Amino acid sequence: LLGGESRDAFMARTVPGWRAAQLVNAQPPGGRVMALDFPAPFCFDRPWIAEGLAVEPPLRVWIESSRSAADVLDHLRREDVRYLVVTPGYGGGTPQSLLPLADSRQSMQRVLGLRAALRLVGTADGVDVFAVPPAAASTTGAAAPTRP
């Protein structure tokens, strides 16, 4: 009541996902967060995309409708998703992180490719936080246009 517990300790004890949200909030500003089965997206300090109780996760839809992991990454980038937050319901905190999103052999290949491209920022309380890599620079060898 009078400061016996820090705000952070109180929030970590009472708000599921608080520590994972703090991992995201400690990253450079900008972009959006895609949260899979995350109970407290309001704790993020940036916009988020989260599925509801009756809505299939957008990431699953994108995986199913894409031809490759690169297509999924491109979709994430077009939506300015810079971080994926994966709870235990989607394998978070385990080597199976993101694998439950696949429901066919082809989609499993896309999920594995996606996971290989992501960078694990950290895991807190069984929740994984992945960074989506920025698009690669042009490999054509042509110089980028400059403005006068």
C-alpha positions in Angstrom: 0.0 0.0 0.0 2.8 2.4 0.9 5.5 1.2 -1.5 6.2 -2.2 0.0 6.3 -3.5 -3.6 7.5 -1.8 -6.7 5.1 -1.1 -9.6 7.0 -3.5 -11.8 6.9 -6.3 -9.2 3.2 -5.7 -8.6 2.4 -5.7 -12.4 4.5 -8.8 -13.0 2.6 -10.6 -10.2 -0.9 -9.5 -11.3 -0.9 -9.0 -15.1 -0.2 -12.1 -17.2 2.4 -11.3 -19.8 3.7 -8.1 -18.2 7.4 -9.2 -18.4 7.1 -10.1 -22.0 5.4 -6.8 -22.8 8.4 -5.1 -21.0 10.8 -7.0 -23.3 8.9 -5.5 -26.3 8.8 -2.0 -24.8 12.5 -2.1 -24.2 13.1 -2.4 -28.0 13.6 0.6 -30.3 10.4 2.5 -30.9 8.2 2.1 -33.9 6.3 -0.5 -35.7 3.6 -2.8 -34.5 3.4 -5.9 -32.3 1.6 -9.1 -33.4 0.5 -10.9 -30.3 -0.7 -14.6 -30.4 -3.1 -15.5 -27.6 -1.6 -12.7 -25.4 -3.8 -11.6 -22.5 -2.5 -8.1 -22.0 -1.7 -6.3 -25.3 -2.7 -3.0 -23.7 0.7 -3.2 -21.9 2.6 -2.6 -25.2 3.8 0.9 -25.8 3.0 0.7 -29.5 0.1 -0.5 -31.7 -0.6 -4.2 -31.7 -2.4 -6.8 -33.7 -4.1 -9.5 -31.6 -6.6 -12.2 -32.4 -9.9 -12.2 -30.5 -11.8 -15.1 -29.1 -13.7 -15.7 -32.3 -11.0 -14.6 -34.8 -8.4 -16.8 -36.3 -4.9 -15.4 -35.8 -4.0 -13.2 -38.8 -0.5 -14.8 -38.9 -2.1 -18.2 -39.4 -4.2 -16.8 -42.3 -1.0 -15.2 -43.8 0.9 -18.5 -43.5 -1.9 -20.4 -45.2 -2.3 -17.9 -48.0 1.5 -17.5 -48.7 3.7 -19.5 -51.0 6.8 -19.2 -48.9 8.3 -17.9 -45.6 9.6 -14.9 -47.6 6.0 -14.1 -48.5 5.0 -14.3 -44.9 7.9 -12.0 -43.9 6.9 -9.5 -46.6 3.3 -9.5 -45.3 4.6 -8.8 -41.8 6.7 -5.9 -43.1 3.8 -4.4 -45.1 1.8 -4.3 -41.9 4.9 -2.8 -40.1 5.0 -5.7 -37.6 8.4 -5.6 -35.9 7.8 -8.0 -33.1 5.9 -11.3 -32.6 4.8 -12.3 -29.1 4.2 -16.0 -28.8 2.5 -17.5 -25.7 2.6 -21.1 -24.6 -0.6 -21.8 -26.4 1.4 -21.4 -29.6 4.5 -23.1 -28.3 6.0 -20.0 -26.7 8.9 -20.7 -24.3 9.6 -24.1 -26.0 11.4 -25.4 -29.1 7.9 -25.7 -30.7 7.3 -21.9 -30.7 5.1 -21.0 -33.6 4.7 -24.6 -34.8 1.0 -24.8 -33.8 0.2 -22.2 -36.5 0.8 -24.9 -39.1 -2.0 -27.2 -40.1 -0.4 -28.8 -43.2 3.0 -30.0 -44.3 3.3 -27.0 -46.6 2.4 -24.5 -44.0 4.8 -26.2 -41.6 7.6 -25.5 -44.1 6.6 -21.8 -44.1 6.5 -21.7 -40.3 9.9 -23.3 -40.0 11.3 -20.8 -42.6 9.7 -17.9 -40.8 11.0 -19.0 -37.5 14.5 -19.3 -38.9 14.3 -15.7 -40.2 13.1 -14.3 -36.9 15.5 -13.2 -34.1 14.6 -14.3 -30.5 14.7 -11.1 -28.4 14.0 -13.1 -25.2 11.6 -15.2 -23.3 9.7 -14.2 -20.2 7.3 -16.4 -18.2 7.0 -18.8 -21.1 6.3 -16.1 -23.7 8.7 -15.6 -26.6 9.4 -12.3 -28.2 10.7 -12.4 -31.7 12.0 -9.5 -33.8 11.0 -9.4 -37.5 14.1 -8.6 -39.5 14.0 -5.5 -41.8 13.9 -6.1 -45.5 17.3 -6.8 -47.0 19.0 -4.0 -48.9 18.8 -4.3 -52.7 21.1 -6.9 -54.1 20.9 -5.6 -57.7 24.1 -3.6 -57.3 22.3 -0.4 -58.5 22.7 2.6 -56.3 19.6 3.8 -54.4 18.2 7.0 -55.8 19.1 10.1 -54.0 17.2 13.4 -53.6 18.8 16.6 -54.6 
